[in-house]
């Protein structure tokens, strides 16, 4: 499985990446919208783990690019905010498949990614 993690907090992104790599995933890391768009343009991914609130750029723009460039890729949103906590993100972003707390245990995040990321 190929996973793109878009997370502004480098330590958190690396923690998730190490856990996924131990389970056999190929992981790409992006810290902002520009890096994510570059990866989505150059690589094929099965799942995008996307922090809803990026330090630089827009997570919604990244999800839109993913939908256009990688129509089979699923987007797992993570956040430490209550924004979209009513579930409306699924109405606004068609490729969103999960909405999780960024404080989720890495093994739980890996299980969600494994569930949604089975290559088609």
C-alpha positions as a printed Julia matrix, in Angstrom:
120×3 Matrix{Float64}:
   0.0    0.0    0.0
   1.16   3.54  -0.78
   0.27   6.28   1.7
   0.76  10.04   1.57
   0.81  11.72   4.98
   0.17  15.47   4.87
   0.9   16.8    8.34
   2.54  20.05   9.47
   3.86  18.53  12.71
   6.93  16.65  11.47
   7.35  14.49  14.57
   3.76  13.27  14.36
   4.04  12.55  10.64
   7.23  10.57  11.21
   5.63   8.59  14.05
   2.73   7.58  11.8
   5.09   6.87   8.89
   7.33   4.56  10.93
   4.33   2.59  12.13
   2.96   2.22   8.59
   6.37   1.3    7.17
   6.74  -1.47   9.76
   3.5   -2.85   8.36
   4.89  -2.8    4.82
   3.48   0.48   3.48
   5.4    2.84   1.23
   4.99   6.27   2.82
   5.44   9.74   1.39
   5.56  12.76   3.72
   4.41  16.29   2.94
   4.36  19.18   5.39
   2.15  21.52   3.41
  -0.15  21.9    0.41
   2.63  22.49  -2.15
   4.59  19.39  -1.15
   1.4   17.3   -1.14
   0.39  18.47  -4.61
   3.87  17.67  -5.94
   3.65  14.12  -4.57
   0.1   13.62  -5.83
   1.28  14.69  -9.28
   4.35  12.43  -9.34
   3.36   9.33  -7.36
   0.41   6.96  -7.11
  -1.09   6.58  -3.65
  -3.88   4.49  -2.19
  -4.58   6.63   0.88
  -3.95  10.25   1.83
  -3.76  10.96   5.57
  -4.52  14.66   5.67
  -4.46  17.03   8.62
  -7.49  19.28   8.3
  -5.51  22.31   9.53
  -2.18  22.75   7.76
   0.33  25.44   8.73
   0.78  26.34   5.04
  -1.92  25.82   2.47
  -5.35  24.25   2.41
  -6.25  20.68   3.25
  -9.4   21.02   1.18
  -7.31  22.0   -1.85
  -5.12  18.93  -1.29
  -8.23  16.72  -1.14
  -9.47  18.29  -4.39
  -6.16  17.64  -6.14
  -6.2   14.07  -4.83
  -9.69  13.58  -6.23
  -8.58  14.84  -9.64
  -5.1   13.24  -9.83
  -5.79  10.08  -7.81
  -9.5    9.31  -8.19
  -9.19   5.91  -6.47
  -7.28   7.26  -3.46
  -9.21   7.59  -0.21
  -8.67  10.55   2.12
  -8.46  10.02   5.87
  -8.75  13.37   7.63
  -7.12  13.89  11.0
  -7.46  16.92  13.23
  -6.99  18.21  16.74
  -9.9   20.66  16.34
 -13.67  20.35  16.5
 -14.13  21.88  13.04
 -16.35  19.58  10.93
 -17.0   17.43  14.01
 -20.64  17.21  12.9
 -19.6   14.95  10.02
 -20.36  17.5    7.32
 -16.89  17.01   5.85
 -18.3   13.97   4.04
 -20.82  16.23   2.29
 -18.13  18.68   1.19
 -15.32  16.3    0.25
 -16.45  13.25  -1.73
 -13.2   11.29  -1.37
 -13.16  11.6    2.44
 -13.64   8.21   4.05
 -12.74   8.89   7.69
 -12.45  11.78  10.12
 -10.24  11.04  13.14
  -8.54  12.75  16.04
  -4.85  13.39  15.4
  -4.28  12.05  18.92
  -5.38   8.61  17.79
  -2.93   5.8   18.58
  -0.69   5.05  15.58
  -1.82   1.42  15.48
  -5.46   2.52  15.29
  -4.67   4.93  12.47
  -2.82   2.11  10.69
  -5.88  -0.13  11.04
  -8.11   2.52   9.44
  -5.62   3.04   6.63
  -5.36  -0.69   6.1
  -9.14  -0.93   5.9
  -9.58   1.85   3.35
  -6.31   1.5    1.53
  -6.57  -1.89  -0.05
  -5.42  -1.22  -3.62
  -8.18  -1.57  -6.2
